[in-house]
Amino acid sequence: MDNLTWGTFDSLFVIGGAIGSMFGGYLAERYGRRNVLLLTNIPFVAASVLLASSTTVLALFAGRLLAGLAAGICTVTLPMYIAEVAPAQLRGSLGALTQVSLVSGILCVQRCA
């Protein structure tokens, strides 16, 4: 891949995440947090299949966008779900640890890349 194609491929995850995060709250309120988290596995699996079996750059782009979309939805929905099901004495810690884990994962990926 040339630099433009690679840059596009890389940024499609962020674009998908931005779009998914805009709809995550609405979907969680309408269909329930648990249901949204369970149903978000479908685009994650579809994105994995697309990325693993793609033979064209467009299929790679579609898989990356779909993975970002699902990740954006989960990033919004998961803290709401944790706050809903966690015991009161652990709610703050679990919410904070969710965000720390997310940012730590991003940091590790960026340092390895």
N, C-alpha and C positions, 0 to 999 in steps of 0.2 A: 504494500500500500504506500502511496505517496503521502506527503505531509498533510495535504488538504483532506484526503480521505480519512486518514488516521485521526485528525483533529475533529472532523465531523462525527466519526464513530465514537470518539471519546466524549464529545459534548452532548450527544443524543441522550445519554443516561441522565445528565443534569436537566435537560429540557423535559424529558419524561417525568423526572422527579418533581419538577416545578408544576407541571400540569396535574400530576397525581395528587400533590399536596393541596392543590386548590379544591379538589373534589373529595378528598378524604373525609373532611369533617361533615360535609353534607351526607355522604354515603353512610357514615357511622351513625348519624342521627336518624336517618331514614330506615336503615336496615339492621341496625344494631352493631355494636363494636365487634362482638365475637363473630357474627356472620360475615362481616366485611373482611376480618382477618382470615377467616377460613376460605372465603371465596377469592381472596387475593392470591392464594396459592395457584389458582388456574393460570393467571398471566405469568407468574413466576415459572411454572413448568413449561408453558408455551414458549416463553422467551428462551429458556434453557434448550429446548428442542430446536428452536430456530437457530440459535447461536452454534449449537453443536453440529447441526446437519446442513448448514447453509453452504451453498456453492456459489452464491453471488454476493456482491457487496450490498445490494439492496436488502437481501435477507438478513445480513449482519446488522444493517441499520435498523430494520424492523424489530429484530430481537433485542437490540440494545435499548431502543425507545420503549418497548413493552416492559423490559426489566425496570427501567427508570420509573415508568408509570406505576407499576406495582410497588416499588420501593417508596415512592412518594406517598402513596395511600397508606402504607404500613407505618411510615414515619409519623404520620398524623394520628392514626387510629390507635396504635399500640400504647402510647402514654395515657390516652383516655381509658383504654381497657384496663390497664394496670391500676390506675387511680380508682376505677370502679370496683375491682375485685380484691384489691389488697386490703389487709386489716388496717385500721386507722393508725396504729402505732408504727407501721412500716411504710405507709403510703408515700411520705415525702422522700424517704431514702430510696425506695424502689424507683420512684419517678426520676430522681436525680441520677441514680445509677444507670438508668436506661439511656439518658442523654450522654453521660460520661462514656458509656460503652460504645455508643454510636460514634462519638467524636474520636475516641481512641482507635476504633477500627479504621476510620478515615485517615487518621494520622499514620497508622501502620502501613496502610496501602500506599499512601503518598511517599513515605520514606523508603518503601521497597521498590517503588517504580522508578 
